[in-house]
Amino acid sequence: MDKSKNKFMILEQIQMLCTNIKNYFNITYNEARKLLYHSKLYKALEDEETKMWYYSSYDLFKMFLEEKETGRYTVYGG
């Protein structure tokens, strides 16, 4: 897959994650974005080599919550 398609998929997953975080914590979209951008999961998602964007938004959200709670996340599903 070419890099422009990868970037689009990453951006789409980030938007979905931010929406899920916003709704779950009842915060603004910008606050949700800041929470995500400061996570280890975001760093992995941003790295095209990890191919984290292939995971479902549900699995990524579970990973985010786990990291928020424990400081680490487990890779689920796929």
Beta strands, then each sheet from edge to edge (+ up, - down):
end
